[in-house]
Structure formats: structure tokens, C-alpha cells
């Protein structure tokens, strides 16, 4: 979830972290990869849903979000409901750097604006969570290792720099389409938007931005399709494949999951009641480790999407 968080940050105008931040501790277990088989085994419903854990003085509520845009999505409704009923002392939000600490000042200023907190109509679930936290007087922070940290770990894992940059860019594409900034890579607006996105992502890892020509060339090399006409353009950024983009996204997911697990442990010890808003696949990959830490969860499936027909 660069990972999913980059897509969220670029589309919503939140700042990408630039320095190394809290990274996953080496003594933590490595979560499994997210696969369709793991999802079928563990997920009680389609996202979004909530999983609540309690052990002794520690309580955790994990909102397994569906990445979507708007204030009235099922995920946004679930966030508002659970902040009101669970009454967390801290909310950990996907897409924000852990290094920013509690209630990062720059983000607070952006959220409050000149006329107080406003509900951004095109907000993703991370911004919705931050808005709800502010309105309810609850502290919030990001759960992400910095982009530079993830990038360095991937390069240390023997991935090529240009492949990692390309995978970073591919993760942003579905968000650009969902937010209406482009309809596809064949959209005339894409050539205008692309340089800024590529520069922002590259700046976060101290690299030169990938040119549009190189992006298109690598796309054709990896996916054997023209990005401007490929009907699967917005679906090429998933981890459920064997190509280099999928392998990088799988490795990114594990780096991020370990960082999130470490932060959850630390914040539960400090705060006692913690609510997490992350994409549902992160709950799936962390569910066994969370259960070993806190016991089995209870689920709230009220706002979960109904299963697909058939």
C-alpha cells in the first residue's frame, strides 16, 4: 500500500515522508503474503469490516477498509461509527508516516484550513479518519515507515532501482483513476499529470524521476501491453502475480506490515485503546499475529459489502 499509501497521499495532497522513519524491528515475525487463498481462509466478509480485540487492559479495533473515495462510503461510515462507539485514545492511519508523530502539525494545519475542519468530498479513508479524529478530540498518527526506508530495504533485497520506481508509479495509477484525475493512461491529461507524480515519488527516495517514455517502455516490457490502450491498466498494480511489480509489492507489503505491527504493540502498551484504519488486506496478513498477541477477535460485519453474485 512506493506502497498503497503513496497512491493515497498523491491523490489527496498529503505530504510524502522524505526521511527514514520507524522501521520494522528485526525481532518481529514476517507476516505472510496476501494471497486469494489466505483471503478465502481468513476474511469473514468483503471489506470493509471491523475486528475488535481485547486482552487485559489492552483493546484494539482494526477497521479493515476498502480503498474508496468519498464521505459516505461504507468505509467512511464504519470509521465514524467505530470512533464514536469504541472511544479510542489513539488512531493509527494508513498513508501517513510514523515519523510525523502524534497529530502532525503540517497535516493539522491543512485539515483545519482557514474556516475550521471541513469534510473533503473527495477524501479517501485516511483523510476521513484524520477528520473524525480531530472532531472527536482523539490523537492520531501514521503507521508507515518512510518511503526512503522501504525503498532502501527493497534495494537491499536485490531489486533493481528502476523496477522499484516503476512499481511505485504503478501503485498510484488506480488512485488517479478513482479520483477522476485521469480516465486511463490514454487520457490526454495523463501526460500533464505524470511528471509531477513521478517527481514527488522520486524525491521521497532521493532518486531521479522516471520519464514518461521510460514508464511506457517498462510497462510494455513487463505487461506486454500498451498502457494507453490496455484495458487492465488499473488492475496491473496488484500483488497476485509473478512479475517483478507483483514481487516488489509483496515485499513492500511485508515491510509495511511489520512496521505497523511494531507500532500497534508499542501504542497498545502506552495508550491501552487503539483504533487502526488500514486497507483490509493488512488485517488479513496480520490477523494471525494479532490473534497471538491479543486473542481471537469479534467482528462487526454490518457495513461489509455483500458477496458478489455467484
C-alpha positions as CSV (number, residue, x, y, z in Angstrom):
1,X,0.0,0.0,0.0
2,X,6.0,3.1,-3.0
3,X,3.0,1.3,-1.5
4,X,-0.7,1.9,-1.3
5,X,0.0,4.9,0.9
6,X,1.7,6.8,-1.9
7,X,-1.4,6.5,-4.0
8,X,-3.5,7.8,-1.1
9,X,-1.1,10.6,-0.4
10,X,-0.6,11.8,-4.0
11,X,-4.3,11.7,-4.8
12,X,-5.3,13.5,-1.5
13,X,-2.5,16.0,-1.5
14,X,-0.9,14.8,1.8
15,X,2.9,15.0,2.1
16,X,5.1,12.0,1.3
17,X,7.7,11.3,4.0
18,X,11.2,12.0,3.0
19,X,13.4,10.8,5.8
20,X,13.9,7.4,7.3
21,X,11.3,6.7,10.0
22,X,10.5,4.0,12.5
23,X,11.1,0.7,10.7
24,X,10.0,-2.8,11.4
25,X,12.1,-4.4,14.1
26,X,14.2,-7.4,13.1
27,X,12.8,-9.4,16.1
28,X,9.3,-9.3,14.7
29,X,7.9,-12.3,12.7
30,X,7.4,-11.9,9.0
31,X,3.7,-11.7,8.1
32,X,2.5,-14.0,5.2
33,X,2.0,-12.6,1.7
34,X,-1.6,-11.6,0.9
35,X,-3.0,-14.2,-1.5
36,X,-6.5,-15.1,-2.6
37,X,-6.2,-18.4,-0.7
38,X,-5.3,-16.5,2.5
39,X,-8.2,-14.2,1.9
40,X,-10.7,-17.0,1.5
41,X,-9.4,-18.7,4.7
42,X,-9.4,-15.7,7.0
43,X,-11.7,-12.9,5.7
44,X,-15.2,-13.2,7.3
45,X,-16.8,-10.9,4.6
46,X,-15.8,-8.4,1.9
47,X,-14.2,-5.2,3.1
48,X,-15.0,-3.0,5.0
49,X,-15.5,-4.7,8.3
50,X,-14.2,-4.2,11.9
51,X,-12.3,-6.7,14.0
52,X,-12.1,-6.0,17.8
53,X,-9.5,-7.5,20.1
54,X,-9.2,-7.3,23.9
55,X,-6.8,-8.7,26.4
56,X,-6.3,-7.4,29.9
57,X,-6.0,-3.6,29.8
58,X,-5.4,-3.5,26.0
59,X,-8.1,-3.2,23.4
60,X,-7.6,-2.9,19.6
61,X,-10.2,-2.2,16.9
62,X,-9.0,-2.7,13.3
63,X,-11.1,-1.1,10.6
64,X,-10.4,-3.3,7.6
65,X,-11.0,-0.7,5.0
66,X,-11.9,-0.8,1.4
67,X,-10.0,1.9,-0.5
68,X,-12.6,4.2,-1.9
69,X,-13.2,7.9,-2.3
70,X,-16.0,10.0,-0.5
71,X,-17.5,10.8,2.8
72,X,-20.5,8.4,2.6
73,X,-18.7,5.2,1.5
74,X,-19.2,2.1,3.7
75,X,-15.6,2.6,5.0
76,X,-16.2,6.2,5.9
77,X,-19.4,5.3,7.7
78,X,-17.7,2.5,9.6
79,X,-14.9,4.8,10.7
80,X,-17.3,7.3,12.1
81,X,-19.3,4.7,13.9
82,X,-16.4,2.9,15.5
83,X,-14.6,6.1,16.7
84,X,-17.9,7.0,18.4
85,X,-18.6,3.6,20.0
86,X,-15.0,2.3,20.7
87,X,-13.7,5.6,22.0
88,X,-10.0,5.1,21.2
89,X,-7.2,7.0,22.8
90,X,-5.2,6.9,19.5
91,X,-6.0,6.2,15.8
92,X,-3.3,4.8,13.6
93,X,-3.9,5.8,9.9
94,X,-2.6,4.2,6.7
95,X,-0.8,6.5,4.3
96,X,0.8,8.8,7.0
97,X,4.4,8.5,8.1
98,X,5.0,7.2,11.6
99,X,7.9,9.7,11.9
100,X,5.4,12.6,11.9
101,X,4.3,11.6,15.5
102,X,1.0,12.4,17.1
103,X,-1.2,15.0,15.4
104,X,1.5,16.1,12.8
105,X,1.4,19.9,12.8
106,X,1.6,20.4,9.0
107,X,-1.3,18.0,8.4
108,X,-3.4,19.6,11.2
109,X,-3.0,22.9,9.5
110,X,-4.0,21.5,6.2
111,X,-7.1,19.8,7.6
112,X,-8.3,22.7,9.6
113,X,-7.9,25.3,6.9
114,X,-9.0,28.9,7.3
115,X,-12.6,28.0,8.2
116,X,-12.2,25.1,10.5
117,X,-12.3,21.4,9.8
118,X,-14.2,20.7,6.5
119,X,-15.3,17.3,5.2
120,X,-13.4,17.0,2.0
121,X,-15.8,15.5,-0.6
122,X,-13.1,13.5,-2.4
123,X,-11.4,12.2,0.8
124,X,-10.1,8.7,1.0
125,X,-10.5,6.8,4.2
126,X,-7.2,8.1,5.6
127,X,-8.3,11.7,5.4
128,X,-11.8,10.7,6.7
129,X,-10.1,9.1,9.7
130,X,-8.0,12.2,10.4
131,X,-11.0,14.5,10.2
132,X,-13.0,12.3,12.5
133,X,-10.1,12.1,15.0
134,X,-9.9,15.9,15.1
135,X,-13.7,16.3,15.6
136,X,-13.7,13.9,18.4
137,X,-10.5,15.1,20.2
138,X,-8.7,11.8,19.6
139,X,-4.9,11.8,18.8
140,X,-3.9,10.2,15.5
141,X,-0.7,9.3,13.8
142,X,0.6,7.5,10.8
143,X,1.7,3.9,10.8
144,X,4.0,3.9,7.8
145,X,7.8,3.5,7.6
146,X,9.2,6.3,5.4
147,X,9.2,5.9,1.6
148,X,13.0,6.1,1.8
149,X,13.2,3.3,4.4
150,X,11.0,1.0,2.3
151,X,13.0,1.8,-0.8
152,X,16.3,1.1,0.9
153,X,15.1,-2.2,2.2
154,X,13.9,-3.2,-1.3
155,X,17.2,-2.3,-2.9
156,X,19.0,-4.3,-0.2
157,X,16.7,-7.1,-1.1
158,X,18.3,-7.1,-4.6
159,X,15.5,-5.4,-6.5
160,X,16.6,-3.0,-9.3
161,X,16.2,0.7,-8.6
162,X,14.2,1.4,-11.8
163,X,11.9,-1.6,-11.2
164,X,11.1,-0.3,-7.7
165,X,10.4,3.2,-9.1
166,X,8.2,1.7,-11.7
167,X,6.3,-0.3,-9.1
168,X,5.9,2.8,-7.0
169,X,4.3,4.6,-10.0
170,X,2.0,1.6,-10.8
171,X,0.6,1.8,-7.3
172,X,-0.5,5.4,-7.9
173,X,-2.4,4.7,-11.1
174,X,-5.7,3.3,-9.7
175,X,-5.9,6.2,-7.3
176,X,-5.5,8.7,-10.1
177,X,-8.4,7.0,-11.9
178,X,-10.6,6.7,-8.9
179,X,-10.2,10.3,-8.0
180,X,-11.1,11.4,-11.6
181,X,-7.8,13.0,-12.4
182,X,-7.4,10.6,-15.4
183,X,-9.6,8.1,-17.1
184,X,-6.7,5.9,-18.3
185,X,-3.1,6.2,-19.5
186,X,-4.6,7.2,-22.9
187,X,-6.3,10.2,-21.3
188,X,-4.7,13.4,-22.6
189,X,-4.4,14.6,-19.0
190,X,-2.1,11.8,-18.1
191,X,0.9,13.3,-19.9
192,X,0.4,16.5,-17.9
193,X,-0.1,14.9,-14.5
194,X,2.6,12.2,-14.8
195,X,5.7,14.4,-14.4
196,X,4.5,15.8,-11.1
197,X,3.6,12.4,-9.7
198,X,6.9,10.9,-10.8
199,X,8.9,13.8,-9.3
200,X,7.1,13.6,-6.0
201,X,7.6,9.8,-5.6
202,X,11.3,10.0,-6.7
203,X,12.0,12.9,-4.3
204,X,10.8,10.8,-1.4
205,X,13.6,8.2,-2.1
206,X,16.3,10.5,-3.3
207,X,16.2,9.3,-6.9
208,X,15.8,10.9,-10.3
209,X,12.2,10.7,-11.6
210,X,11.3,8.1,-14.2
211,X,10.5,9.8,-17.6
212,X,7.1,9.1,-19.2
213,X,8.9,7.4,-22.1
214,X,10.7,5.0,-19.7
215,X,7.5,4.3,-17.9
216,X,5.7,3.3,-21.1
217,X,8.7,1.2,-22.2
218,X,8.9,-0.7,-18.9
219,X,5.1,-1.2,-18.9
220,X,5.3,-2.8,-22.3
221,X,8.3,-4.9,-21.3
222,X,6.7,-6.2,-18.1
223,X,3.0,-6.5,-19.1
224,X,3.3,-6.9,-22.9
225,X,0.7,-4.3,-23.5
226,X,0.5,-0.6,-24.4
227,X,-0.5,1.4,-21.3
228,X,-2.5,3.8,-23.4
229,X,-4.9,1.1,-24.7
230,X,-4.6,-1.6,-22.0
231,X,-8.0,-2.4,-20.5
232,X,-6.3,-3.9,-17.5
233,X,-4.3,-0.7,-16.7
234,X,-5.8,0.0,-13.3
235,X,-5.5,-3.7,-12.3
236,X,-1.8,-4.2,-13.1
237,X,-0.7,-3.0,-9.7
238,X,-1.9,-6.0,-7.7
239,X,0.4,-8.4,-5.9
240,X,-1.3,-11.5,-7.2
241,X,1.1,-12.3,-10.0
242,X,4.7,-13.5,-10.6
243,X,6.1,-10.4,-12.5
244,X,8.6,-8.1,-10.9
245,X,6.0,-5.5,-10.0
246,X,4.0,-8.1,-8.0
247,X,7.1,-9.3,-6.3
248,X,8.1,-5.8,-5.3
249,X,4.6,-5.1,-4.0
250,X,4.6,-8.3,-2.0
251,X,7.9,-7.3,-0.4
252,X,6.7,-3.8,0.3
253,X,3.6,-5.1,2.0
254,X,5.6,-7.3,4.4
255,X,7.9,-4.3,5.3
256,X,4.9,-2.2,6.0
257,X,3.0,-4.9,7.9
258,X,6.0,-5.4,10.2
259,X,6.3,-1.7,10.9
260,X,2.5,-1.5,11.6
261,X,2.6,-4.5,14.0
262,X,5.5,-3.0,15.9
263,X,3.7,0.3,16.3
264,X,0.5,-1.4,17.4
265,X,2.4,-3.2,20.1
266,X,4.0,0.0,21.3
267,X,0.9,2.1,21.2
268,X,-1.2,-0.5,23.0
269,X,1.3,-0.6,25.8
270,X,1.2,3.2,26.0
271,X,-2.5,4.0,25.3
272,X,-4.5,0.9,26.0
273,X,-7.2,1.6,23.4
274,X,-6.1,1.9,19.8
275,X,-8.1,2.0,16.6
276,X,-6.3,1.2,13.3
277,X,-7.6,2.3,9.8
278,X,-5.8,0.4,7.1
279,X,-6.7,-1.4,3.9
280,X,-8.3,-4.7,4.7
281,X,-5.5,-6.8,3.2
282,X,-3.3,-5.6,6.0
283,X,-5.7,-7.1,8.5
284,X,-5.7,-10.4,6.6
285,X,-1.9,-10.7,6.7
286,X,-1.6,-9.5,10.3
287,X,-4.6,-11.4,11.7
288,X,-2.8,-14.5,13.0
289,X,-0.1,-12.3,14.6
290,X,-2.7,-10.0,16.2
291,X,-4.7,-13.1,17.5
292,X,-1.5,-14.4,19.1
293,X,-0.9,-11.1,20.7
294,X,-4.5,-10.3,21.9
295,X,-6.6,-13.4,21.3
296,X,-9.3,-14.0,18.7
297,X,-11.3,-11.0,17.5
298,X,-15.0,-10.3,17.4
299,X,-16.3,-8.9,14.1
300,X,-18.7,-6.2,13.1
301,X,-19.9,-7.0,9.6
302,X,-22.8,-4.6,9.5
303,X,-21.3,-2.4,6.8
304,X,-19.4,-5.2,5.0
305,X,-20.1,-5.3,1.3
306,X,-22.4,-8.2,0.2
307,X,-20.7,-11.1,-1.6
308,X,-20.5,-10.8,-5.4
309,X,-23.2,-12.8,-7.2
310,X,-22.2,-16.3,-7.9
